[in-house]
Amino acid sequence: MESYPMDDNDSGKRNRQVGNALGLAADEVELWVKAIEEDGSGMGYVVRFLKRTPAEVLAKVAGLGADRTINIGPID
């Protein structure tokens, strides 16, 4: 899997897009998301949360797996 391409100017936009897809604020994405990788199909991404992510943040993400990962569609 490839990581989501990002540079310094792109991170705020990426965090907003991922946050919208997950039901989180951009700052929650910045704090708690460990990785955003292409899902292999070219049609979406796998989002991985840090182990230390608070349960109340994880509870906001509908469909989140027990392994703290979720597949989302395109975010562009």
Secondary structure, DSSP 8 states (H G I E B T S, - for coil): --B----TTTHHHHHHHHHHHHT--HHHHHHHEEEEEE-SSSS-EEEEE-TT--HHHHTTSTT--TTSEEEE----
